[in-house]
Amino acid sequence: MGLFTWEKVDPAPGEAVAPHQRLSWGKTIGLGAQHVVAMFGATFVFPLIMGLDANLAIMFSGVCTILFLLIVKNKVPSYLGTSASFVGGVFAIRASGGDSSDVTGAIMVAGLLLGAIGLAVHFGGTGLINRLLPPAVTGAVVMLIGFNLAPVVANTYWPQDQWVALATASFMVVAAVLLPGFWSRIAVFLALVFGYALSYALDLTTGTISSVLPGANTLDADGNPCTPEGLYCVATAFEHDRVNWDAVGNASWLGFPSGTLGDGVSVVHGPSFSLTFILLVIPGVIALIAENTGHVKAVAEMTGEDLDPYMGRAIGADGFATAFSSAFGGSPTTTYAENIGVMSATRVYSTAAYYVAAIVAILLGLCPKFGAVVNAIPGGVLGGITVVLYGMIGLVGAKIWVENRVDFGNPVNLVGLAAGIIVGVGDVTLVVTDDFQIGGIALGTILVLVYYHLVNRGRAATGGGSRRATPDDGDGVRKTA
């Protein structure tokens, strides 16, 4: 059976459809559209948060999904949406004076590194990664990546419209937990629609709002525009509508993503490279390894197929897709849990549906008017969504610990991880030279890795040393008989 040939089936209710099978094309197209809706919210929210173009991200999510499916030979049904793992690093880059080309350059290198790791796993097995990145370490890194973003919500999005942010966050929490089935899995998208509609209704009923927008001019204590050397700069608030669709009316229906980003860099642009900025996003690679590994295992469990031989392909495919997208100014990618939810609900694992979803995403990316609507999402809405999403990213780290029974009665875990987490969450900076410093997520990740393996090897060499230490194989996970 060829790569683009699927066995047509008409299953009985509740019967699964395998990756190499498909329903009728009419039903397959419907399922593909369902996958688009599932990935939709997060895929264009994260580019906006990172200061990149949402249209370009949507388009490349489709292109990269096709690339992923080809590399894994259609054995691992997945959609590649925008990754949140690099958001913290991106904010650190921009806070250090970097622009969008610096962002995409750093992420491109991280993608190539992930691709190389995928190749190593494919040809050498997963043993090395499991030893270097046991659950205790990956959980800690994912946790500090998520919680490091808390100040972004507090200082950038929430103040733009706190009441809309609170209402949107409340709606998203309720929708994600209390709505039935598929509807709960698209809670991000529903929250966007809710917040957008609420903001528009408030514009009509209560009028404009006074707040500070990202990129607004800043003034010093004397009321003069700030220079880079200025002190005590304060961003100026001004009256504005929550929803501004001026750009929507001027946008065309069909065309390639174009224009300039908020920092003046072209939407489609080539990357630039800086070692300092690259180090800020490298920790995201660890999160992507954990995400892709978990995704493949989840799909294998649902389909009943042995997908371990494709683990390296999946990791490498995500890495090379991220590098490819970043080479043109696009966003980083990752396999999406939202789409696993759709597969779990429908029991349809056909890769044909993912090709349909990818094509729909590419067409959306080629609609500038759609991009203008996305770019007009009010800041308060983003504040409400990010306050939940960032917390969820951090708690995924705790989920990794729980699922793998990481034992915090073991001092290797309790002490070995503690300093790195605080450094990452607290955005602590280590000044190496006048021209080079490292901090936040990057420094926290380094400390997690170094301290954990240092004390783990030291404890093994001395035969333990804690009355509460429990049997393990050096991975910090409690073993049972």
C-alpha positions in Angstrom: 0.0 0.0 0.0 1.4 3.4 -1.0 2.1 6.3 1.3 -0.9 8.2 0.0 -3.2 5.2 -0.3 -5.5 4.3 2.6 -7.8 1.3 3.0 -11.3 2.6 2.9 -13.4 1.1 5.8 -16.9 1.5 7.1 -16.5 0.5 10.8 -19.3 -0.5 13.2 -20.1 2.0 15.9 -17.2 2.2 18.4 -14.8 0.3 16.1 -11.4 2.0 15.6 -10.0 3.2 12.3 -6.3 2.6 12.0 -3.7 5.1 10.7 -3.5 3.3 7.4 -7.3 3.3 7.0 -9.8 6.0 6.2 -13.5 6.6 6.2 -15.3 8.0 3.1 -13.7 11.2 1.9 -16.7 13.2 3.0 -16.4 12.0 6.6 -12.6 12.3 6.4 -12.8 15.9 5.5 -15.2 16.5 8.4 -12.8 14.9 10.8 -9.9 17.0 9.3 -11.9 20.1 10.0 -12.5 18.9 13.5 -8.7 18.6 14.0 -8.3 22.2 12.8 -10.7 23.5 15.3 -9.0 21.5 18.1 -5.5 22.9 17.4 -6.8 26.3 16.3 -6.8 28.4 19.5 -3.3 27.6 20.9 -1.7 27.5 17.4 -2.3 31.2 16.8 -2.3 32.4 20.4 1.3 31.4 21.0 2.7 33.2 17.9 0.9 36.4 19.0 2.4 36.0 22.5 5.9 35.6 21.0 5.5 38.6 18.7 5.4 36.5 15.5 2.8 36.4 12.8 -0.2 34.2 13.4 -1.0 33.7 9.7 2.5 32.5 8.9 2.3 30.2 12.0 -1.0 28.7 10.9 0.3 28.1 7.3 3.5 26.5 8.5 1.6 24.3 11.0 0.0 22.7 8.0 3.2 22.4 6.0 5.1 21.0 9.0 2.3 18.5 9.7 2.7 17.1 6.2 6.5 17.0 6.7 6.0 15.2 10.0 3.7 12.6 8.5 6.1 11.9 5.7 9.0 11.4 8.0 7.1 9.0 10.3 5.8 7.1 7.2 2.2 7.8 8.3 2.6 5.6 11.3 2.1 8.3 14.0 -1.0 10.3 13.5 -0.2 13.8 14.7 -0.8 17.5 14.1 2.1 19.9 14.6 0.8 23.1 16.2 2.7 26.0 17.7 4.9 25.1 20.6 4.7 26.9 23.9 8.0 25.5 25.1 10.0 28.5 23.8 7.7 31.3 25.0 9.8 32.0 28.1 13.0 32.0 26.1 11.5 34.3 23.5 10.5 36.9 26.2 14.1 36.7 27.6 15.5 37.4 24.1 13.2 40.4 23.6 14.0 41.7 27.1 17.7 41.5 26.2 17.2 43.7 23.1 16.7 40.9 20.5 14.2 41.2 17.7 12.2 38.7 15.7 15.1 37.5 13.6 17.1 36.8 16.7 14.1 34.8 18.0 13.6 32.7 15.0 17.4 32.2 14.6 17.7 30.9 18.2 14.6 28.6 17.7 16.0 27.3 14.4 19.2 26.1 16.1 17.1 24.5 18.9 15.0 22.8 16.2 18.2 21.4 14.5 19.4 20.2 17.9 16.1 18.4 18.5 16.4 16.9 15.0 19.9 15.6 15.7 18.6 14.1 19.0 15.8 12.4 17.0 18.4 10.9 14.7 20.5 9.7 17.6 17.4 8.0 19.2 16.4 6.4 15.9 19.8 4.8 15.4 20.9 4.4 19.0 17.8 3.8 21.0 16.2 5.8 23.8 18.6 4.7 26.5 20.9 7.7 26.5 18.0 10.2 26.7 16.4 8.2 29.5 19.6 8.4 31.5 20.3 12.1 30.8 16.7 13.2 31.1 14.9 11.0 33.6 11.3 12.0 34.6 12.6 13.9 37.6 14.6 16.3 35.4 12.1 16.7 32.5 9.3 17.4 35.0 11.4 20.1 36.7 12.4 21.8 33.4 8.8 21.8 32.1 7.7 23.3 35.4 10.2 26.1 35.4 9.4 26.9 31.8 5.7 27.4 32.6 6.0 29.3 35.9 8.8 31.6 34.6 6.1 33.1 32.4 3.9 34.4 35.3 5.3 38.0 35.1 4.4 38.2 31.5 0.8 37.8 32.3 1.0 40.1 35.3 2.9 42.9 33.5 1.9 42.7 29.8 -1.6 41.2 29.2 -3.6 41.3 32.4 -3.3 45.1 32.9 -4.7 45.9 29.5 -8.2 44.9 30.6 -8.3 43.1 33.9 -12.1 42.4 34.0 -12.2 40.9 30.5 -9.1 38.9 31.4 -10.8 37.6 34.5 -14.0 36.8 32.7 -12.1 35.0 29.9 -10.0 33.0 32.3 -13.1 32.0 34.3 -14.9 30.9 31.1 -11.9 28.9 29.9 -11.6 27.0 33.2 -15.2 26.1 33.3 -15.3 25.1 29.6 -12.2 22.9 29.9 -13.6 21.0 32.8 -17.4 21.0 32.7 -18.2 21.0 28.9 -18.8 17.5 27.5 -16.4 15.6 25.2 -15.0 17.5 22.2 -16.2 20.9 23.4 -13.9 20.7 26.5 -11.0 20.0 24.2 -11.4 23.2 22.3 -11.7 25.3 25.4 -9.0 27.7 24.2 -10.8 28.4 21.0 -14.2 28.9 22.8 -12.5 31.2 25.3 -11.1 33.3 22.5 -14.6 33.6 20.9 -16.1 34.4 24.3 -13.5 37.1 25.2 -13.7 38.6 21.7 -17.5 38.9 21.8 -17.4 40.3 25.4 -14.8 42.9 24.4 -16.9 44.0 21.4 -20.1 44.1 23.5 -18.3 46.3 26.2 -17.1 48.7 23.4 -20.7 49.1 22.4 -22.1 49.5 25.9 -19.4 51.1 28.0 -17.2 52.8 25.5 -13.4 52.9 25.3 -10.9 51.8 27.9 -7.7 53.5 29.1 -4.7 51.1 29.3 -1.2 50.5 28.2 -0.7 48.5 25.0 2.5 46.5 24.2 5.0 48.7 22.3 3.4 51.9 23.6 5.6 54.9 23.9 7.3 55.4 27.3 8.0 58.7 29.0 10.6 59.6 31.6 9.9 61.6 34.8 9.9 64.9 32.9 7.4 63.7 30.3 9.9 63.3 27.5 10.2 60.2 25.3 12.6 57.6 26.8 15.9 56.8 25.2 17.6 53.5 25.8 19.6 55.2 28.5 16.6 56.8 30.1 15.7 56.2 33.7 12.3 55.6 35.4 10.5 55.1 32.1 6.7 54.7 32.4 4.5 53.4 29.6 1.7 55.8 28.8 -1.9 54.7 28.9 -4.4 56.0 26.4 -8.1 55.7 25.4 -8.8 53.0 22.8 -11.4 50.5 21.7 -10.9 47.0 22.9 -11.6 45.6 19.4 -10.1 47.5 16.4 -10.9 46.0 13.0 -9.4 48.8 10.9 -6.8 46.4 9.6 -9.4 43.7 8.8 -11.2 45.9 6.4 -8.0 46.8 4.6 -6.7 43.2 4.3 -7.3 41.1 1.2 -8.9 37.7 1.1 -6.1 35.9 -0.6 -2.3 36.4 -0.4 0.9 35.3 1.2 1.6 36.5 4.8 3.3 39.9 4.5 3.9 43.2 6.3 6.0 43.9 9.4 5.9 42.7 12.9 5.7 44.9 16.0 9.5 45.3 16.2 9.8 46.4 12.5 11.1 43.0 11.2 9.3 41.6 8.1 6.7 38.9 8.7 8.6 36.6 6.4 12.3 37.0 7.4 15.6 35.1 7.6 17.1 34.2 11.0 20.0 35.8 12.8 22.2 34.0 15.3 23.5 34.8 18.7 25.0 32.3 21.2 23.5 34.2 24.1 20.0 34.0 22.6 20.4 30.4 21.6 21.2 29.4 25.1 18.0 31.0 26.3 15.8 28.7 24.2 17.7 25.4 24.4 15.8 24.3 27.5 12.7 24.2 25.3 14.3 21.2 23.6 14.0 19.2 26.7 10.3 20.0 27.0 9.8 19.0 23.3 11.5 15.6 23.9 9.1 15.0 26.7 6.1 16.1 24.7 6.9 14.0 21.6 7.8 10.9 23.7 4.6 11.2 25.6 2.6 11.8 22.4 4.0 8.7 20.7 3.4 6.5 23.8 -0.2 7.8 24.0 -0.9 7.1 20.4 0.6 3.6 20.7 -1.6 2.9 23.7 -4.7 4.1 21.8 -4.0 2.2 18.6 -2.5 -0.9 20.1 0.5 -0.7 17.8 4.2 -0.8 18.7 5.5 2.7 17.8 8.8 2.6 19.6 10.7 2.1 16.3 9.2 5.5 15.2 10.1 7.4 18.4 13.3 8.8 17.0 11.6 9.7 13.7 8.8 11.6 15.6 11.3 13.6 17.7 13.5 14.3 14.7 10.6 15.3 12.5 9.4 17.8 15.1 12.9 19.3 15.3 13.4 19.6 11.6 9.9 21.0 11.2 10.6 23.6 13.8 13.9 24.5 12.0 12.2 24.7 8.6 9.4 27.0 9.9 11.9 29.2 11.7 14.0 29.6 8.6 11.2 31.7 7.1 10.1 33.5 10.3 7.5 31.0 11.4 6.8 29.6 14.9 8.2 26.5 16.5 6.1 23.4 16.4 5.2 20.4 18.5 2.8 17.5 18.5 -0.6 18.6 19.9 -2.4 17.0 22.8 -5.6 18.6 21.7 -5.6 16.4 18.6 -4.9 13.3 20.7 -8.2 14.2 22.5 -10.0 14.2 19.2 -8.6 10.8 18.3 -9.6 9.5 21.7 -13.1 10.7 21.4 -13.7 9.5 17.8 -11.4 6.4 17.8 -10.4 7.5 14.3 -6.6 7.5 13.9 -6.5 7.8 10.1 -3.6 9.9 8.9 -5.7 10.9 6.0 -7.7 13.2 8.3 -4.4 14.9 9.3 -3.5 15.6 5.7 -6.9 17.3 5.3 -6.4 19.3 8.5 -2.9 20.4 7.2 -4.4 21.6 3.8 -7.1 23.6 5.6 -4.5 25.2 7.8 -2.4 26.2 4.8 -5.4 27.8 3.1 -6.2 29.8 6.3 -2.6 31.0 6.3 -3.0 32.3 2.8 -6.0 34.5 3.9 -4.6 37.9 5.1 -8.1 38.9 6.3 -8.2 35.9 8.7 -4.8 37.0 10.0 -6.0 40.5 10.6 -8.9 39.2 12.7 -6.5 37.1 14.7 -4.1 40.0 15.2 -7.0 42.1 16.5 -7.6 39.9 19.5 -7.8 42.2 22.5 -5.0 42.1 25.1 -7.4 41.4 27.9 -8.6 38.2 26.1 -4.9 37.1 25.8 -4.4 37.9 29.4 -7.2 35.6 30.5 -6.1 32.8 28.3 -2.4 33.0 29.1 -3.0 33.0 32.8 -4.5 29.6 32.5 -2.2 28.2 29.7 1.0 29.2 31.4 -0.1 27.6 34.7 -1.0 24.5 32.8 2.4 24.3 31.2 4.0 24.5 34.6 1.7 21.9 36.1 2.5 19.5 33.2 5.9 19.2 34.9 4.2 18.1 38.1 2.1 15.7 36.0 5.3 14.1 34.7 6.5 13.6 38.2 3.2 12.0 39.4 2.8 9.7 36.3 6.4 8.5 36.8 6.1 8.2 40.6 9.1 10.5 41.2 10.0 10.0 44.9 10.6 13.2 46.7 11.6 11.3 49.8 14.8 10.7 47.9 17.1 13.7 48.5 18.5 13.4 45.0 15.1 14.7 43.8 14.2 17.0 46.6 17.6 18.8 46.9 19.0 18.2 43.4 16.1 19.9 41.6 15.3 22.7 44.1 17.8 25.3 43.2 17.3 25.1 39.5 13.5 25.5 39.8 13.8 28.6 41.9 16.4 30.1 39.6 14.2 29.4 36.6 10.9 30.6 38.1 12.5 33.6 39.7 14.4 34.6 36.6 17.7 34.8 38.5 20.7 36.0 36.3 24.3 35.0 36.4 26.6 37.7 35.0 29.6 35.9 33.4 31.2 38.8 31.7 30.2 42.4 30.7 29.0 41.0 27.4 27.6 37.6 28.4 25.1 36.6 31.0 22.7 33.7 31.5 19.6 33.5 33.6 16.0 32.4 34.0 15.0 29.3 32.2 18.5 28.6 30.7 20.4 28.9 34.0 17.6 27.0 35.9 17.8 24.1 33.4 21.6 24.0 33.6 21.4 23.8 37.4 18.7 21.1 37.3 20.8 19.0 35.1 24.2 19.5 36.8 23.0 19.3 40.4 20.7 16.3 39.8 23.4 14.2 38.1 26.1 15.4 40.5 24.3 14.3 43.6 22.9 11.2 41.9 26.3 10.0 40.9 27.8 11.0 44.2 25.1 9.1 46.1 25.6 6.0 44.0 29.4 6.2 44.6 29.0 6.4 48.3 26.2 3.8 48.6 23.4 6.2 49.5 23.3 8.2 52.7 19.7 8.9 53.5 17.4 7.0 55.8 14.5 7.8 53.5 16.2 6.9 50.3 14.2 4.4 48.3 15.3 1.8 45.7 15.7 3.2 42.2 17.9 2.7 39.1 19.4 6.2 39.2 16.4 7.9 37.6 14.8 9.1 40.9 11.7 6.9 40.4 10.5 4.7 43.2 10.5 1.0 42.2 8.0 -1.5 43.5 8.3 -5.2 43.8 
